[in-house]
Amino acid sequence: MNICFFMGKIVSDINFKFIINDKQNISIAIFEIELNNKSKITVIGYNEMADFCYSRLKKNDNIAFQGYLCSEIKAIAMTFYIFIC
């Protein structure tokens, strides 16, 4: 597993879903952030992270998070840090 740290601005609405027929992951939140170099990454949070994303984050928030890359442009979030400007 490759642990990474990302920092950027949320540029999409947070899409929150429930996963049915999967015993490990019950809820999922998916959104995009734009990094400082203008590239975009899709962020995925499961269970408690999904609940946190849906309830506390919104479009245009500046965030940092710790997670790991699961593909070229997708990152699974493990810990979030919110920056209030």
Helices and strands as residue ranges (DSSP letters): E 3-10, E 15-18, E 27-35, E 40-46, H 48-56, E 62-69, E 74-83
